[in-house]
Amino acid sequence: MKTNDRQLIELMKEVDSGAAQLPDFQRGWVWDDGRIRSLILSVIHNFPVGAAMFLEYGNASIRFQHKPIEGSPVDPATVPDELILDGQQRLTSLYNALYSRNPVHTRTDKGKDIERYYYLDIEKALDPKANNEEVVISVPASKKITSDFGRKVDIDLSTREQEFELKMFPLNIILDTSEEQNWQNEYYKHYTYDVGVIKQFTELFSKVINPTQQYQMPVILLDKTTPKEAVCQVFENVNTGGVSLTVFELVTAIFAMDDFQLRQDWEDRRKRYFSGDLLSKVTATDFLTALTLLSSFKAGGTVSCKKKDVLNLTLNAYKKYADSLCEGFLLAEKLLKEERIFSSYDLPYSTQLIPLSAVCTALMDGNRIYTTSVRYKVKQWYWCGVFGELYGSANETRYANDIVQVVNWINNNGNLPKTVTDFYFNPMRLLGMQSRQSAAYKGVMALILKNRAQDFISGMEMDFSTFSNEKIDIHHIFPRDYCTKNGYDKLKWNSVVNKTPLSARSNREIGGNAPSAYLKRLEKKGSVSSADLDKYVESHWIDHNLLRADDFQNFIIDRAKKLLAAIEKATGRTISGKDSDEVKQAFGAALN
């Protein structure tokens, strides 16, 4: 590694010629107009803007694809001398604003794409009281600043004479000493060599222009003998541009050494396998983590899918398992739909898709995943994770345990997986589930749907087609307004115990009425008999007698018991504490 300062003007020439380029995996340029102006001000005031990091190109074991910096005229076939590992945004901004003659492609602070040129206000630049916003200004590509919806031109810099008249120096020539000198000579001529103008510009040159032309930037250079692991560690640590690199981008860089375009491969797979709503939350990094998990399991040694393991994933392993893993994700999606999880919005944990897909893929051997007993065990493990609330964050150690222990449990009748034995559900948790933010809350709704729950008006079972077409959502059984009016405890009426999936049409008929009143309206609206409506209600684990009697307190107790029984059935585990003093006090009775 070498560290030295380089003149900004020389760095810009390297970018312009293609001697300095980017690794192809680097993200696009993301800086907005305000940040570019701040960067320019730092340079013209001779403030440090941080170091850049380059890698010598030509290491036979690190064959990165390369691309020119945005805005440079370099032929993509041009072979660089160095690759920019850190400093992309700063060098791109400086190149386009201070060197290129083309307008700068940037954005507003709200993300709208715009094109800008940057100017230095000569008088403001020499005024110590001037605000930074007045010293460097940006103008549209037309070089005209307008108001009144474009009808009034406030500033016109579209000709050199207008630049002279308004004393605005174009910053995209400041590093071109020849062009800067030409502009200066014409500027003096425009003012007929006025002594005051010459004195003012001479001061600008000595205080701003010349120091900018002499400005130096620290550069750390990694030589071409740097090992792959060290380069990857550098990628991992780079974050001075404000956007950290993901594991996927690091692996993209590694695979590019073997001329494999991982990003394009993932995009193709994403469109083919992950375009459906339920799998839309699967990221490229999730896919690589699942593939690392699967490949390390298949290798028969220590199973792990931590970040370092993903970085060590080989291209051969990727090619060997990527197709089957995609099928594993589709199997996971099908399994979740069988459990009445239809959309990404209602998915308890997107993180649990990683071990679920890997387990499904591993169990494709011998078609085991298609047998009823195997699917039952996979679902039992899945629900233990959901209701045990064990996947609230990325947990690579649990993923590794999952694939080893679940497959052994199924194939060899081994011990219960740790995720199953770790399952614990406190009955008091039912009252704590107040919104969709909880994975267990989403799990309860899925179990209600799986119970062949029927809509209150139509009596239609809420399967996938009904869920999609009838705008099924989660609504209060004892309505909010009714509960508030009667002074019921919000902890109870706003909990999952008092909620169920219903169509928007049924919910409109329910309104804020007492259950006894809205059931009569539903009978009339749906031309449904009392007996049939009672059956629809019961399919939601709701006692119709308690509902018709508006018996809120006993309804809460009864439904809590039924929900706990459903969780026990799904997880295959017994829930303890249903008759604890805490439960009796909170619910008004034991729940066993």
Residue pairs with C-beta under 8 A, 6 or more apart in sequence:
1 220
1 221
1 222
1 223
1 226
2 220
2 221
2 223
3 51
3 218
3 219
3 220
3 221
4 218
4 219
4 221
5 216
5 217
5 218
5 219
6 216
6 217
6 219
7 214
7 215
7 216
8 43
8 94
8 98
8 175
8 212
8 215
8 216
8 217
9 175
9 213
9 215
11 20
11 52
11 91
11 94
11 217
11 219
12 94
12 95
12 98
12 99
12 175
13 19
14 20
14 81
14 82
15 68
15 69
15 72
15 91
15 95
15 99
16 72
16 73
16 74
16 95
16 99
16 100
17 74
17 78
18 68
18 72
18 74
18 75
18 78
18 80
19 80
19 81
19 82
20 54
20 69
20 80
20 81
20 82
20 83
20 84
20 91
21 66
21 67
21 68
21 69
21 74
21 78
21 80
21 82
21 83
21 84
22 66
22 67
22 68
22 69
22 83
22 84
22 88
23 64
23 65
23 66
23 67
23 83
23 84
23 85
23 253
23 256
24 64
24 65
24 66
24 67
24 256
25 64
25 65
25 249
25 252
25 253
25 256
25 263
26 67
26 84
26 88
27 88
27 243
27 245
27 249
28 70
29 70
29 88
29 89
29 92
29 93
29 105
30 89
30 241
30 242
30 243
31 39
31 89
31 92
31 93
31 106
31 107
32 106
32 107
32 108
32 109
32 111
33 106
33 107
33 108
33 109
33 114
33 116
33 138
34 109
35 93
36 93
36 97
36 104
36 106
36 116
36 118
36 138
37 118
37 132
37 133
37 136
37 137
37 138
38 132
39 49
39 90
39 93
39 94
39 97
40 94
40 97
40 98
40 118
40 136
40 171
41 47
41 132
41 135
41 136
42 48
42 49
43 49
43 94
43 98
43 212
43 215
44 120
44 125
44 135
44 136
44 208
44 211
44 212
46 211
46 212
46 215
48 218
49 90
49 217
50 87
50 90
50 218
50 240
51 86
51 87
51 217
51 218
51 219
51 220
51 240
52 84
52 86
52 87
52 90
52 91
52 217
52 218
52 219
52 220
53 84
53 85
53 86
53 87
53 219
53 220
53 221
53 222
53 234
53 238
54 82
54 83
54 84
54 85
54 219
54 220
54 221
54 222
55 62
55 82
55 83
55 85
55 221
55 222
55 224
55 226
55 231
56 81
56 82
56 221
56 222
56 223
56 224
57 64
57 66
57 79
57 80
57 81
57 82
57 83
57 224
58 224
59 224
59 225
59 226
61 227
61 228
61 257
62 224
62 226
62 228
62 231
62 257
63 256
63 257
63 258
63 259
64 83
64 253
64 256
64 257
65 256
65 259
65 261
66 79
66 80
66 83
67 76
68 74
68 76
68 78
69 84
69 88
69 91
69 92
69 95
70 92
70 96
70 105
71 92
71 95
71 96
71 100
71 102
71 104
71 105
72 95
72 100
82 221
84 91
85 222
85 231
85 234
85 235
85 238
86 234
86 238
86 240
86 241
87 240
87 241
88 241
89 241
89 242
90 241
93 104
96 102
96 104
96 105
97 104
97 118
97 171
97 172
98 118
98 171
98 172
98 174
98 175
98 212
99 172
99 175
99 176
100 172
101 172
103 115
103 116
103 117
103 141
104 115
104 116
104 117
104 118
105 113
105 115
106 113
106 114
106 115
106 116
107 113
107 114
108 114
114 140
115 140
115 141
116 138
116 139
116 140
116 141
117 138
117 139
117 140
117 141
117 143
117 157
117 170
117 171
117 172
118 136
118 137
118 138
118 139
118 170
118 171
118 172
119 136
119 137
119 138
119 139
119 157
119 163
119 168
119 169
119 170
119 171
120 135
120 136
120 168
120 169
120 170
120 171
120 174
120 204
120 208
121 130
121 134
121 135
121 136
121 137
121 167
121 168
122 167
122 168
122 169
122 200
122 201
122 204
123 167
123 200
124 130
124 134
124 135
125 135
125 204
125 207
125 208
126 200
126 203
126 204
126 207
136 171
137 168
139 145
139 155
139 157
142 158
143 156
143 157
143 158
144 153
144 155
144 156
144 157
144 158
145 153
145 154
145 155
146 152
146 153
146 154
147 154
155 166
156 162
157 163
157 166
157 168
157 170
160 183
160 186
161 190
163 169
163 170
163 183
164 186
164 187
164 190
164 191
165 190
169 183
169 204
169 209
170 183
173 179
173 180
173 183
174 180
174 209
174 212
174 213
175 212
175 213
177 213
180 209
180 213
184 201
184 205
187 197
187 201
188 194
188 197
188 198
188 201
191 197
222 230
222 231
222 234
228 254
228 257
232 250
232 253
232 254
232 311
235 245
235 249
235 250
235 253
236 245
236 250
236 311
238 244
238 245
239 245
246 284
246 285
247 285
247 288
247 289
247 307
247 310
247 311
248 262
248 266
248 283
248 284
248 285
248 288
250 311
251 262
251 288
251 310
251 311
251 313
252 262
252 263
254 311
255 261
255 262
255 315
255 318
256 262
258 315
260 315
262 318
263 284
265 322
266 284
266 287
269 287
269 322
269 326
270 284
272 326
273 279
273 326
273 329
273 330
274 280
274 282
274 329
276 333
277 342
277 343
277 344
278 333
278 336
278 337
278 341
278 342
278 343
278 344
278 347
279 329
279 330
279 333
279 344
279 353
280 344
281 344
281 347
281 350
281 353
282 329
282 350
282 353
285 310
286 350
286 351
286 353
286 354
287 325
288 310
288 313
289 305
289 310
289 354
289 396
289 399
290 305
290 325
290 328
290 329
290 353
290 354
290 355
290 357
290 358
291 313
291 317
291 318
291 321
291 322
291 325
292 304
292 305
292 309
292 310
292 313
293 303
293 305
293 354
293 355
293 358
293 399
293 400
293 403
294 321
294 324
294 325
294 328
294 358
294 361
294 362
294 403
295 313
295 317
295 318
295 320
295 321
296 302
296 303
296 304
296 305
296 309
296 400
297 303
297 358
297 362
297 403
297 404
297 407
298 321
298 362
303 400
303 403
303 404
304 396
304 400
305 354
305 396
305 399
305 400
306 396
307 396
321 361
324 361
324 364
325 357
325 358
325 361
327 361
327 364
328 357
328 358
328 359
328 360
328 361
328 362
328 364
329 353
329 357
329 360
331 357
331 360
331 361
331 364
331 369
332 353
332 356
332 357
332 360
335 356
335 360
335 375
335 378
335 379
335 382
336 347
336 356
337 464
338 375
338 379
339 379
339 382
339 383
339 446
339 450
340 446
340 447
340 449
340 450
340 462
341 347
341 348
341 442
341 446
342 464
342 467
342 468
343 467
344 350
345 436
346 436
346 442
346 445
346 446
347 353
347 442
348 386
348 391
348 439
348 440
348 442
348 443
348 446
349 385
349 386
349 391
349 392
349 439
351 391
351 392
351 393
351 394
351 395
352 382
352 385
352 386
352 391
354 399
355 398
355 399
355 402
355 403
355 406
356 378
356 382
358 399
358 402
358 403
359 378
359 381
359 402
359 403
359 406
359 407
360 369
360 378
362 403
362 407
363 369
363 374
363 378
363 407
363 410
368 374
368 410
368 411
369 375
369 378
374 410
377 406
377 409
377 410
378 406
378 410
379 570
380 420
380 570
380 571
380 572
381 402
381 406
381 409
381 417
381 419
381 420
383 443
383 567
383 570
383 571
384 390
384 419
384 420
384 422
384 423
384 571
384 572
384 573
385 391
385 419
385 423
386 439
386 440
386 442
386 443
387 423
387 425
387 440
387 443
387 567
387 570
387 571
388 419
388 422
388 423
388 424
388 425
388 571
389 438
389 439
389 440
390 398
390 419
390 422
390 423
391 398
391 439
392 439
398 418
398 419
401 417
401 418
401 419
402 417
402 418
402 419
405 414
405 415
405 416
405 417
405 418
405 419
406 417
406 419
408 414
408 415
409 415
409 416
409 417
420 571
420 572
420 573
423 571
423 573
425 440
425 564
425 567
425 571
425 573
425 575
426 577
427 560
427 564
427 575
427 577
427 578
427 580
427 583
427 587
427 591
428 577
428 582
428 583
428 586
429 440
430 495
430 496
430 497
430 560
430 563
430 564
431 491
431 492
431 495
431 497
431 586
431 587
432 438
432 495
433 440
433 441
433 444
433 495
433 496
434 441
434 494
434 495
434 496
435 441
436 442
436 474
441 496
443 567
443 570
444 496
444 563
444 566
444 567
445 474
445 496
445 499
445 500
445 501
447 563
447 566
447 567
447 570
448 500
448 501
448 540
448 541
448 566
449 462
449 467
449 501
451 539
451 540
451 541
451 566
452 461
452 539
453 461
453 462
453 500
453 501
453 539
453 540
454 460
454 461
454 462
454 535
454 536
454 539
455 462
455 466
455 470
455 472
455 502
455 503
455 506
455 536
456 502
456 503
456 506
456 509
456 510
456 522
456 526
456 533
456 536
456 537
457 503
457 505
457 506
457 509
457 522
457 525
457 526
457 528
458 470
458 503
458 505
458 526
459 526
459 528
459 532
459 536
460 466
460 470
462 470
462 472
462 501
466 472
466 503
467 501
470 503
470 504
470 505
471 503
471 504
472 501
472 502
472 503
473 501
473 502
473 504
473 507
474 499
474 500
474 501
474 502
475 499
475 500
475 501
475 502
475 506
475 507
475 510
476 483
476 493
476 494
476 498
476 499
477 498
477 499
477 500
477 515
477 540
477 542
477 547
477 555
477 559
478 488
478 493
478 498
478 515
478 552
478 555
479 510
479 511
479 512
479 513
479 518
480 493
480 494
480 512
481 511
481 512
482 512
482 513
482 514
482 515
483 490
483 493
483 498
483 552
485 512
486 552
488 552
491 586
492 498
492 552
492 556
493 552
496 563
497 556
497 559
497 560
497 563
498 555
498 556
498 559
500 540
500 542
501 540
502 510
506 522
509 518
509 521
509 522
509 525
510 518
510 522
511 518
513 521
514 550
515 547
515 548
515 550
516 547
516 548
516 549
516 550
519 533
519 537
519 547
519 548
522 528
522 533
523 529
523 530
523 533
526 533
528 536
533 544
534 544
537 544
537 547
538 544
541 559
541 562
541 563
541 566
542 555
542 559
543 554
543 555
543 558
543 559
546 554
546 555
546 558
547 555
553 588
556 587
556 588
557 587
557 588
557 589
557 591
560 587
560 591
561 578
561 591
561 592
564 575
564 578
564 591
567 575
568 574
568 575
577 583
578 590
578 591
578 592
579 590
579 591
579 592
583 590
583 591
584 590
